[in-house]
């Protein structure tokens, strides 16, 4: 099987990291070190892994990070008090509250409390609004921004393309659609957002030049759903049981990779596709927040 149609997220993320490291260095000359605060509530194993990866990357790029771990039964008010304190800390330029949050805490309230100027995750209503309006001064959520960079840096033509996004979530689907539909360079796409209530979803997919799968359904996208030569971006991370795997389970995407790859014009592997880009954009957003703070453009 040929691998020359793979979009290598790891190497493109490395490009971004090199650019980010140079910007960190330039800030250092001005006596500023970007600061990023991670907040984790409870002991969700996946959250521990994700925050650990982000801490390591921060250290590698010269971004100072601090992690606040709160017990799983923390009251919402207590978390909001911590966020307000971080909002007021001039050494912290970015704040990331790791999802998922426990049931007693309303995520929407948490994201709305983070200062839009420090909202490097891009979930504050002000930043979401900016994205929808095509105002590039806001922060775009890291995964859709990472997918957008993958497409741009892989030379995929987005302008006028038929794009089908599978999934209408606030973290990927909706912001992804908003980014690609803008009247702007590297956008101007015709975007269809499909979801669990879409009639004849496969027919929509077969029309697409670019399919972005973010439904959270393991190996949902099959060869029959893809037109030959289409670009396929797999955002999904799903755990499926596999007795032959060392831990009894393995991670798969939303795309049946083995079946779809031979048909696709370009395709992201999973892992090694979208994942590294999400972290790369988070780091880039943090540095941009620090630059804005220094230049007095704090949003």
PEMO-V727245 format. One record per backbone hydrogen bond with DSSP energy under -1.0 kcal/mol. CO is the residue of the C=O (numbers start at 1). NH is the residue of the N-H. Records with the same first field share a line. If there is no record, write none. Layout:
CO->NH / NH
This chain:
3->6
5->267
7->9
8->12
9->13
10->14
11->15
12->16
13->17
14->18
15->19
16->20
17->21
18->22
19->23
20->24
21->25
22->26
23->27
24->28
25->29
27->32
28->31
34->64
35->93 / 94
36->66
37->96
38->68
39->98
40->70
44->48
45->49
46->50
47->51
48->52
49->53
50->54
51->55
52->56
53->57
54->58
55->59
56->60
57->61
58->63
64->36
66->38
68->40
70->42
71->74
75->79
76->80
77->81
78->82
79->83
80->84
81->85
82->86
83->87
84->88
86->89
89->92
94->37
96->39
102->105
106->110
107->111
108->112
110->114
115->118
118->95 / 120
119->122
124->128
125->129
126->130
127->131
128->132
129->133
130->135
131->134
135->138
141->145
142->146
143->147
144->148
145->149
146->150
147->151
148->152
149->153
150->154
151->156
152->155
158->161
161->190
162->209 / 210
163->192
164->212
165->194
166->214
169->174
172->176
173->177
174->178
175->179
176->180
177->181
180->189
182->184 / 188
184->187
188->160
190->163
192->165
194->167
195->198
200->204
201->205
202->206
205->208
209->231
210->164
211->233
212->166
213->235
217->220
221->256
222->225
223->226
227->230
230->265
231->211
232->268
233->213
238->252
240->250
242->245
245->248
248->242
250->240
252->238
253->219
254->221
255->257
256->260
257->261
260->263 / 264
263->229
266->232
267->7
272->9 / 10
274->278
275->279
276->280
277->281
278->282
279->283
280->284
281->285
282->286
283->287
284->288
285->289
286->290
287->291
288->292
289->293
290->294
291->295
292->297
